[in-house]
Amino acid sequence: MLTLMRHGEASWASATDEQRELTEQGIAFVNEQAKQYANRLAPVTRIIASPFYRTRQTADLVAAHMNTLHANSGAKAEGAIEIILDDRLTPDTPIPDAVAALEQYWKPELLVVTHQPLIGLLTSYLLQGSILYPEPFLPGQLISMDMEWPGAAQGIRIPH
């Protein structure tokens, strides 16, 4: 299962786009999403994310929630959730480059934290094989799809 998540709401009060940080509302919503989708996210052991600060924050919040959930369940954890930062997951990355990042770090249960417009285009590509109709994503929103390998029209959307 592949889960794609847009970073939480971010402030515009930064010197550069790369340095934008999550707002208090963004942090709260990401934490709520992690709780609401805990069962879906429970098998995740690897997160790949854009190196932009707001995506790193989002990935860290989800990973912390999942690590706490695993510790509280008494399940034997193999260690903390691995977070990998990759420049191929920034907002304007071409789809082939983003897919190459997914292929490089592929695991059966993977969470990707990235930005619009990339996440909308990537979702459309993985589900429909085309980027003509990008999926809309609100900050902090996620989508899961079942797939064996990331490729054009290989995903099947998992309903919420």
C-alpha positions as CSV (number, residue, x, y, z in Angstrom):
1,M,0.0,0.0,0.0
2,L,1.3,3.4,-0.9
3,T,0.0,6.5,1.0
4,L,0.6,10.0,-0.3
5,M,0.2,12.9,2.1
6,R,0.4,16.6,1.5
7,H,2.2,18.5,4.2
8,G,0.1,20.4,6.8
9,E,-0.9,24.0,6.5
10,A,2.3,26.2,6.4
11,S,3.0,29.8,7.3
12,W,4.1,32.2,4.7
13,A,6.4,34.1,7.2
14,S,9.7,32.7,6.0
15,A,12.6,34.0,4.0
16,T,12.3,31.1,1.4
17,D,9.7,28.6,0.4
18,E,12.0,25.8,1.6
19,Q,12.0,27.2,5.2
20,R,8.2,27.6,5.6
21,E,7.0,25.9,8.8
22,L,3.7,24.4,9.8
23,T,1.2,26.6,11.6
24,E,-0.4,25.6,14.9
25,Q,-3.5,24.6,12.9
26,G,-1.3,22.6,10.5
27,I,0.3,20.7,13.3
28,A,-3.0,20.0,14.9
29,F,-4.5,18.7,11.7
30,V,-1.6,16.5,10.8
31,N,-1.8,15.0,14.4
32,E,-5.5,14.4,13.8
33,Q,-5.0,12.8,10.5
34,A,-2.3,10.5,12.0
35,K,-4.8,9.4,14.7
36,Q,-7.8,9.1,12.3
37,Y,-5.8,6.9,9.9
38,A,-3.7,5.1,12.5
39,N,-4.9,1.6,11.3
40,R,-4.0,2.4,7.7
41,L,-0.6,3.9,8.7
42,A,0.3,1.2,11.3
43,P,2.2,-1.0,8.8
44,V,4.3,1.9,7.5
45,T,8.0,1.5,8.4
46,R,9.4,4.0,5.9
47,I,8.5,7.6,5.0
48,I,10.0,9.5,2.1
49,A,9.6,13.2,2.1
50,S,10.6,16.4,0.4
51,P,13.5,18.1,2.3
52,F,11.4,21.3,2.7
53,Y,10.9,22.1,6.4
54,R,7.1,21.8,6.4
55,T,7.3,18.3,4.9
56,R,10.0,17.2,7.3
57,Q,7.8,18.5,10.2
58,T,4.8,16.6,8.8
59,A,6.8,13.4,8.4
60,D,8.2,13.7,11.9
61,L,4.7,14.2,13.4
62,V,3.3,11.2,11.7
63,A,6.4,9.1,12.6
64,A,6.2,10.1,16.2
65,H,2.5,9.2,16.4
66,M,3.2,5.8,14.8
67,N,6.1,5.1,17.1
68,T,4.0,5.9,20.1
69,L,1.2,3.8,18.8
70,H,3.5,0.8,18.3
71,A,5.1,1.3,21.8
72,N,1.7,1.5,23.5
73,S,0.3,-1.6,21.7
74,G,3.1,-3.8,23.2
75,A,4.0,-4.9,19.7
76,K,7.7,-5.6,19.2
77,A,9.0,-2.7,17.2
78,E,11.9,-3.2,14.8
79,G,13.0,0.3,15.5
80,A,11.9,3.8,14.7
81,I,10.2,4.6,11.5
82,E,12.8,5.5,8.8
83,I,12.5,8.9,7.3
84,I,14.3,9.6,4.0
85,L,14.5,13.1,2.5
86,D,14.7,13.3,-1.3
87,D,15.0,16.3,-3.5
88,R,12.8,14.6,-6.1
89,L,9.7,15.2,-4.0
90,T,9.7,19.0,-4.1
91,P,6.7,20.9,-5.5
92,D,7.7,21.2,-9.2
93,T,9.5,17.9,-9.7
94,P,8.8,16.2,-13.0
95,I,6.7,13.0,-12.6
96,P,9.4,10.7,-13.9
97,D,11.8,11.9,-11.2
98,A,9.2,11.5,-8.5
99,V,8.4,8.0,-9.7
100,A,12.2,7.2,-9.7
101,A,12.3,8.2,-6.0
102,L,9.4,5.9,-5.2
103,E,11.1,3.1,-7.0
104,Q,14.4,3.7,-5.2
105,Y,12.8,3.6,-1.8
106,W,9.9,1.2,-2.5
107,K,8.5,-1.0,0.3
108,P,5.2,-2.7,0.4
109,E,4.0,-0.1,3.0
110,L,5.3,3.4,2.2
111,L,4.2,6.9,3.1
112,V,5.3,9.8,0.9
113,V,5.0,13.4,2.2
114,T,5.1,16.0,-0.5
115,H,3.6,19.2,-1.9
116,Q,1.1,20.4,-4.5
117,P,1.2,20.4,-7.4
118,L,3.4,17.3,-7.4
119,I,1.1,15.2,-5.2
120,G,-2.0,15.9,-7.3
121,L,-0.1,15.1,-10.5
122,L,1.5,12.0,-9.0
123,T,-1.8,10.7,-7.7
124,S,-3.4,11.1,-11.1
125,Y,-0.5,9.4,-12.8
126,L,-0.5,6.4,-10.4
127,L,-4.3,5.9,-10.6
128,Q,-5.1,6.9,-14.1
129,G,-1.8,6.8,-16.0
130,S,-2.2,10.5,-17.0
131,I,-1.5,13.9,-15.4
132,L,-4.3,15.6,-17.3
133,Y,-6.6,15.7,-14.3
134,P,-4.6,16.3,-11.1
135,E,-6.2,15.3,-7.8
136,P,-6.9,18.2,-5.5
137,F,-5.3,17.9,-2.0
138,L,-5.9,20.1,1.0
139,P,-3.0,20.6,3.4
140,G,-2.5,17.5,5.6
141,Q,-4.8,15.4,3.4
142,L,-3.8,11.9,2.5
143,I,-4.8,9.2,0.0
144,S,-3.9,5.5,0.0
145,M,-3.7,3.1,-2.9
146,D,-3.0,-0.5,-3.4
147,M,-0.2,-1.3,-5.8
148,E,2.6,-3.8,-6.3
149,W,5.0,-1.3,-7.9
150,P,4.8,2.5,-8.7
151,G,3.9,3.0,-12.3
152,A,1.3,4.5,-14.6
153,A,-2.2,3.4,-13.7
154,Q,-0.9,0.8,-11.3
155,G,-2.8,2.1,-8.2
156,I,-6.2,1.2,-6.9
157,R,-7.6,3.9,-4.6
158,I,-8.4,2.6,-1.1
159,P,-11.6,4.3,0.2
160,H,-11.3,6.2,3.5
